[in-house]
Amino acid sequence: MEYDKIKDFFSKTLVRIPLGVIFGGSLGYTYFYFIGCNSGSCDITTDPVNSIAYGSLVGLIMFWPVKNKKEKS
């Protein structure tokens, strides 16, 4: 019963999208901090702002709500 409440909460668009952006941005910064690019030739990982923005975009795409085939018919 508690699982259904949690599932309903995370299935809402207003919760999923910000969580995806925050999760992706934090992973982007983590990638910049631990791996990064020392030579300066990498556009995404040279600056932490670029890395966070790219990670946020990827998180947004991954957490974007998609309708199931069952819901369409």
C-alpha positions as CSV (number, residue, x, y, z in Angstrom):
1,M,0.0,0.0,0.0
2,E,2.8,2.4,0.8
3,Y,4.6,1.4,-2.4
4,D,1.5,2.6,-4.4
5,K,1.7,6.1,-2.8
6,I,5.4,6.4,-3.5
7,K,4.9,5.2,-7.1
8,D,2.1,7.7,-7.6
9,F,4.2,10.5,-6.2
10,F,7.2,9.8,-8.5
11,S,5.0,9.3,-11.5
12,K,3.8,12.9,-11.5
13,T,5.4,15.2,-14.0
14,L,6.0,18.0,-11.6
15,V,8.2,15.7,-9.5
16,R,10.0,13.7,-12.1
17,I,11.3,16.6,-14.2
18,P,13.0,18.6,-11.4
19,L,14.4,15.3,-10.0
20,G,15.9,14.4,-13.4
21,V,17.5,17.8,-13.8
22,I,19.0,17.8,-10.3
23,F,20.2,14.2,-10.6
24,G,21.7,14.8,-14.0
25,G,23.3,18.1,-13.0
26,S,24.9,16.5,-9.9
27,L,26.2,13.6,-12.1
28,G,27.6,16.2,-14.5
29,Y,29.4,18.0,-11.8
30,T,30.7,14.7,-10.4
31,Y,32.1,13.8,-13.8
32,F,33.7,17.2,-14.1
33,Y,35.3,17.0,-10.6
34,F,36.7,13.5,-10.8
35,I,37.4,13.0,-14.5
36,G,37.3,16.4,-16.2
37,C,39.6,17.7,-18.9
38,N,43.0,19.1,-18.0
39,S,44.1,20.1,-21.5
40,G,41.2,22.5,-22.1
41,S,40.3,20.9,-25.4
42,C,37.1,19.3,-24.2
43,D,34.1,21.7,-24.5
44,I,31.8,20.0,-22.1
45,T,34.2,19.1,-19.2
46,T,36.5,22.1,-19.2
47,D,34.0,24.3,-17.3
48,P,31.8,23.0,-14.5
49,V,28.8,25.1,-15.8
50,N,29.0,23.4,-19.1
51,S,29.2,20.0,-17.4
52,I,26.3,20.7,-15.1
53,A,24.2,22.0,-18.0
54,Y,24.9,18.9,-20.2
55,G,24.2,16.6,-17.3
56,S,20.9,18.4,-16.5
57,L,19.9,18.0,-20.1
58,V,20.6,14.3,-20.1
59,G,18.8,13.9,-16.8
60,L,15.8,15.8,-18.2
61,I,15.7,13.5,-21.2
62,M,16.0,10.4,-19.1
63,F,13.3,11.4,-16.6
64,W,10.9,12.8,-19.1
65,P,7.5,11.1,-18.7
66,V,6.6,8.7,-21.5
67,K,3.1,7.2,-22.0
68,N,2.9,3.4,-22.1
69,K,1.3,1.6,-25.0
70,K,-1.5,0.4,-22.7
71,E,-2.5,4.0,-21.9
72,K,-2.8,5.0,-25.6
73,S,-5.5,2.4,-26.5
